[in-house]
Amino acid sequence: MAHERSLTYLNSTLLASTAFALACVTSCGGEPPSAGTIPERTFLVEVAETRSEDIRVSIDAVGTVEASEEAMIQPQVDAVIAEILFNEGEDVKKGTLLVRLNDRKSAAKRALAAAALDSARAKLQLGEQRLARHKALVTERLISDEEFETIEAEYQEAEARVRESSAALDLADRELDEYQLRAPFDGTVGERLVDVGNYVTSGTTLTILMRTDPVEISFRAPGRYAGQIRVGTEVSIGPNAGNGSGTSKTSVSVEGAIDFIDPRVDPSTRMLRLRASVTNPDRLLLHGQFVQVSIIVAERAGQVVIPEEAILSAAGDNWVFVVKDGIAERRSVTLGERVPPTVEVLNGIAAGSTVVVGGQHRLHDGVSVKTVGSEQSPEGS
């Protein structure tokens, strides 16, 4: 009996509570919910608007800056340094005299060769005059043919002496020129490695001359991209993290193009060796420096981009939630190039759509949503 009284009391309490709730709904002007229904929940989400953008598909690599031309300034003769005519780090033009060696012996040999040539030319002139006189005599039969042939042979010998002396003078000039070391191309002179008065031998490096505009960037890329890279393919050169802080000279990116592709892929690394030529008028890139290289293999105009945080993925599928008239709609998307902080969408969504970037993990297709805050573009998301 006690158990039956307890059930009766509980049923009475539930009935009273239900009646009270209905009375409150009615008094507040609302309609009582129908039997078996649950009020729909509205989710608060953050959103951003998609936009269109030109996309560059690139391959990233680390490259090394090299001077486009480099020459070690070395003498071809043994001598004492007489003059050093350059300043370290100076820009010089092709043909500029950099170092002069003591050339007194060579200059004396050159003077002897010049005197010998003058003597040979004088003898040739006399021989020419004598030959002209004897031509008339032999015509008039005043001298024998044998005598005229002798005179003619002497003239020819004098001609040979002139040619021989001229060659000797040219050789002396070349030897003398070896004592004057000139810039073989326009460039920048490096550190001075010798001093005036030093005795140097053939092959001693006196300084180094480099052309740093343009520069060459040597780098490697995976061999699987060989079919997408051509001579003339554009590259973008930027700072590399290994160069240190943001105060690096390479903080400004520059553009260039590939000018060499190795005809084979390294079989041990499966990497393809490449080289790009880059203009460097402001000396932003220094010989031996590491830089970041981006190879532009494709460009697509007007592609849709969305914030990376809008993407949801599972089992190889990617999707986003699009908000339209307060309803979240799930859209499968095909992704392209990642361009932080955005990602390219190849299909599945149009530019100007509103996508959920915060709170989407609680959503499912068709739920009601309410946006919070102001809508942001992908740059501000």
C-alpha positions in Angstrom: 0.0 0.0 0.0 2.8 2.4 0.8 4.3 1.7 -2.7 1.0 2.5 -4.4 0.7 5.7 -2.5 4.2 6.8 -3.6 3.4 6.2 -7.3 0.1 8.1 -7.0 2.0 11.1 -5.5 4.6 11.1 -8.2 2.0 11.0 -11.0 0.2 13.9 -9.4 3.4 16.0 -9.2 4.3 15.4 -12.9 0.8 16.4 -14.1 0.9 19.5 -12.0 4.4 20.5 -13.5 3.2 19.9 -17.1 0.1 22.0 -16.5 2.2 24.8 -15.1 4.5 24.8 -18.1 1.6 24.9 -20.5 0.1 27.7 -18.6 3.4 29.7 -18.8 3.7 29.2 -22.6 0.1 30.2 -23.2 0.4 33.3 -21.0 3.5 34.4 -22.8 1.8 34.3 -26.2 3.6 31.2 -27.5 2.2 28.0 -28.9 2.7 24.8 -27.1 5.1 22.4 -29.0 3.5 19.5 -30.8 4.0 16.1 -29.3 7.3 14.4 -30.3 9.2 17.5 -31.6 12.4 19.2 -30.3 13.1 22.8 -31.0 15.9 23.3 -33.7 19.2 24.6 -32.3 21.0 27.6 -33.9 24.9 27.5 -34.0 27.1 30.5 -33.6 29.9 30.5 -36.3 32.6 32.8 -37.7 32.6 33.3 -41.5 34.7 34.7 -44.3 34.0 35.6 -47.9 35.8 33.7 -50.7 37.5 35.7 -53.5 39.3 35.1 -56.8 43.0 35.5 -57.2 45.7 34.7 -59.8 47.6 31.6 -58.7 51.2 30.7 -59.4 52.1 27.0 -59.1 55.7 26.8 -58.0 58.4 24.4 -56.8 60.5 25.6 -53.9 64.3 24.9 -53.5 67.4 26.3 -51.8 70.0 27.8 -54.2 73.5 29.2 -54.0 74.4 32.5 -55.5 77.4 32.5 -57.8 79.1 35.3 -59.8 78.2 35.0 -63.5 81.9 35.4 -64.3 85.0 34.9 -62.0 88.7 35.3 -62.8 91.8 34.9 -60.7 94.2 37.6 -61.7 97.5 35.7 -62.2 100.8 36.6 -64.0 102.2 34.4 -66.7 105.8 35.4 -65.9 108.0 35.6 -62.8 108.6 39.2 -61.7 108.5 41.8 -59.0 105.3 43.8 -58.5 106.0 47.4 -59.5 102.5 48.9 -59.1 99.0 47.9 -57.7 96.5 50.2 -59.5 93.1 49.0 -58.0 91.3 49.4 -54.7 89.7 46.5 -53.0 85.9 46.2 -53.8 86.2 48.6 -56.7 84.2 48.3 -59.9 86.4 48.3 -63.0 85.8 48.1 -66.7 87.2 45.6 -69.1 90.8 46.4 -70.0 91.5 48.4 -66.9 95.1 48.0 -65.8 95.1 46.4 -62.3 98.8 45.4 -61.6 102.0 46.3 -63.4 105.1 44.0 -62.9 108.7 45.2 -63.3 109.2 44.9 -67.0 112.7 46.5 -67.6 114.3 43.4 -69.2 111.3 42.8 -71.4 111.2 46.5 -72.4 114.9 46.3 -73.4 114.2 43.2 -75.6 111.4 45.1 -77.2 113.6 48.0 -78.0 116.2 45.7 -79.6 113.5 44.1 -81.7 112.2 47.5 -82.8 115.7 48.6 -83.8 116.2 45.4 -85.8 113.0 46.1 -87.7 114.1 49.6 -88.5 117.4 48.3 -89.9 115.7 45.7 -91.9 113.2 48.2 -93.4 116.1 50.5 -94.3 117.9 47.7 -96.1 114.7 46.7 -97.9 114.3 50.3 -99.1 117.9 50.3 -100.6 117.3 46.9 -102.1 114.1 48.1 -103.7 115.9 51.1 -105.3 118.8 49.0 -106.5 116.4 46.5 -108.0 114.5 49.2 -109.9 117.7 50.6 -111.4 118.9 47.2 -112.5 115.6 46.3 -114.1 116.2 49.1 -116.7 119.8 47.9 -117.2 118.9 44.3 -117.8 116.2 45.5 -120.3 118.8 47.4 -122.2 121.1 44.3 -121.9 123.7 46.4 -120.0 124.0 43.7 -117.3 123.7 40.0 -117.5 120.7 38.0 -116.4 122.8 36.3 -113.7 123.8 39.6 -112.1 120.1 40.8 -112.1 119.0 37.5 -110.5 121.5 38.0 -107.7 120.3 41.5 -107.1 116.7 40.3 -107.1 117.5 37.5 -104.6 119.1 40.1 -102.3 115.9 42.2 -102.4 113.8 39.1 -101.6 116.1 38.4 -98.6 115.7 42.0 -97.4 111.9 41.4 -97.6 112.2 38.3 -95.5 114.4 40.1 -92.9 111.6 42.7 -92.5 109.0 40.0 -92.0 111.2 38.3 -89.5 112.0 41.5 -87.6 108.3 42.4 -87.6 107.4 39.0 -86.0 110.1 39.4 -83.4 108.8 42.9 -82.5 105.3 41.5 -82.2 106.5 38.7 -79.9 108.4 41.3 -77.8 105.2 43.4 -77.5 103.3 40.3 -76.4 105.9 39.4 -73.8 106.0 43.0 -72.5 102.1 43.0 -72.3 102.4 40.0 -69.9 103.8 42.4 -67.3 100.6 44.4 -67.3 97.6 42.6 -65.8 94.3 44.0 -67.0 90.6 43.2 -66.2 89.3 40.6 -68.6 85.7 41.8 -68.2 83.6 44.4 -66.3 83.4 43.4 -62.7 84.3 44.0 -59.0 87.8 43.5 -57.7 88.2 41.4 -54.6 90.8 41.4 -51.8 94.4 42.4 -52.6 96.6 39.3 -51.9 100.0 40.8 -52.6 101.9 44.0 -52.0 104.3 46.2 -54.1 107.8 44.8 -54.1 106.7 41.1 -53.7 108.3 38.7 -56.0 105.6 36.6 -57.7 105.8 33.5 -59.9 103.7 32.5 -62.8 100.3 31.3 -61.5 100.3 33.3 -58.3 96.8 34.8 -57.5 97.1 38.5 -57.0 93.3 39.2 -56.6 90.0 37.9 -57.9 87.6 39.7 -60.3 83.9 38.8 -60.2 80.9 40.0 -62.3 77.9 40.1 -59.9 75.3 41.6 -62.3 73.8 39.3 -63.4 74.4 36.5 -60.9 73.8 32.8 -61.4 71.7 30.8 -58.9 72.6 27.0 -58.8 70.0 24.7 -57.2 68.3 21.3 -57.5 64.7 20.2 -58.0 63.1 16.7 -57.8 63.6 14.9 -61.1 59.8 14.2 -61.4 59.4 17.9 -62.4 61.7 17.6 -65.3 58.8 17.7 -67.8 57.5 21.0 -66.4 60.8 22.9 -66.4 62.2 24.6 -69.5 65.0 27.0 -70.3 63.4 30.4 -69.8 61.0 29.2 -67.0 60.6 32.1 -64.5 62.0 31.9 -61.0 61.5 34.0 -58.0 64.5 34.5 -55.6 63.9 35.5 -52.0 65.7 35.4 -48.6 66.6 32.0 -47.1 66.1 31.4 -43.4 69.7 30.3 -43.1 70.9 33.8 -43.9 70.0 35.1 -40.5 67.6 37.9 -39.4 65.3 40.0 -41.5 68.0 42.6 -41.9 69.6 40.4 -44.7 70.2 42.2 -48.0 68.1 39.5 -49.7 64.9 40.7 -47.9 63.7 42.0 -51.3 62.7 39.3 -53.8 64.0 39.5 -57.4 63.0 37.7 -60.6 65.0 35.7 -63.0 64.8 32.8 -65.5 66.4 29.3 -65.9 69.2 29.3 -68.4 70.7 25.8 -67.8 69.1 22.4 -67.2 71.4 19.4 -66.7 70.5 16.8 -69.3 70.5 14.0 -66.7 69.0 13.4 -63.3 71.4 12.4 -60.6 70.8 8.6 -60.2 71.8 8.6 -56.5 69.6 11.5 -55.4 67.0 11.6 -58.2 67.5 15.4 -58.3 67.8 17.6 -61.4 70.6 20.3 -61.4 69.4 23.7 -62.6 70.8 27.2 -62.9 69.0 30.6 -63.2 70.3 33.9 -64.3 69.1 36.9 -62.2 69.8 40.6 -62.6 71.5 42.1 -59.5 72.0 45.9 -60.1 71.8 46.8 -56.4 74.0 44.0 -55.2 71.2 42.4 -53.1 72.6 39.0 -53.8 76.2 38.1 -52.8 78.4 35.4 -54.1 78.1 32.2 -51.9 74.9 33.2 -50.3 71.9 30.8 -49.8 68.6 31.9 -51.2 65.1 30.5 -51.5 64.2 29.7 -55.1 60.6 29.3 -56.4 60.2 27.9 -59.9 57.0 29.1 -61.5 55.7 26.0 -63.5 52.2 27.2 -64.1 49.9 30.3 -63.7 46.1 30.2 -63.4 44.1 33.5 -63.5 41.0 34.2 -61.5 41.1 31.1 -59.2 38.9 30.9 -56.1 40.8 31.0 -52.8 39.4 30.4 -49.3 41.0 30.6 -45.8 42.8 27.4 -44.9 40.9 27.1 -41.6 37.6 26.6 -43.5 38.7 23.2 -44.9 37.5 20.0 -43.2 39.0 16.7 -44.2 38.4 13.0 -43.6 39.2 9.8 -45.5 40.7 11.8 -48.4 37.6 14.0 -48.8 37.6 17.8 -48.4 34.6 20.0 -47.7 33.5 23.3 -46.4 30.3 24.7 -45.0 28.7 27.6 -47.0 26.3 29.9 -45.2 23.2 31.0 -47.2 20.1 32.6 -45.7 21.2 31.5 -42.2 21.5 27.8 -43.2 24.8 25.8 -43.3 25.3 23.8 -46.5 28.1 21.2 -46.8 30.1 21.5 -50.0 32.7 19.0 -51.3 35.7 20.8 -52.8 38.7 20.0 -54.8 41.8 21.8 -53.6 44.7 23.1 -55.6 47.7 25.1 -54.7 48.3 26.2 -51.0 49.0 29.9 -50.8 49.1 30.7 -47.1 46.9 31.8 -45.4 44.6 30.7 -48.2 44.2 27.6 -50.4 43.1 27.4 -54.0 39.7 25.7 -54.8 39.6 24.1 -58.2 35.8 23.3 -58.1 32.9 23.1 -55.6 32.5 26.7 -54.6 32.4 30.1 -56.3 34.0 33.5 -55.5 31.9 35.7 -53.2 30.5 32.8 -51.2 30.4 32.9 -47.4 32.2 30.0 -45.7 32.5 29.0 -42.1 36.0 29.5 -40.6 35.2 29.0 -37.0 32.8 26.5 -35.3 32.3 24.3 -38.3 33.3 21.1 -36.5 29.8 21.2 -34.7 27.8 21.6 -38.0 26.0 19.2 -40.3 24.3 19.9 -43.6 21.1 22.1 -43.2 21.5 23.4 -39.7 20.7 26.9 -38.7 23.6 29.2 -38.0 24.2 32.7 -36.8 27.3 34.6 -37.6 29.3 36.5 -35.0 31.4 39.5 -35.6 32.0 41.1 -39.0 32.7 39.0 -42.1 36.3 39.0 -43.0 38.2 38.5 -46.2 40.7 35.7 -46.5 43.6 38.1 -45.7 42.0 39.0 -42.4 40.8 35.6 -41.3 
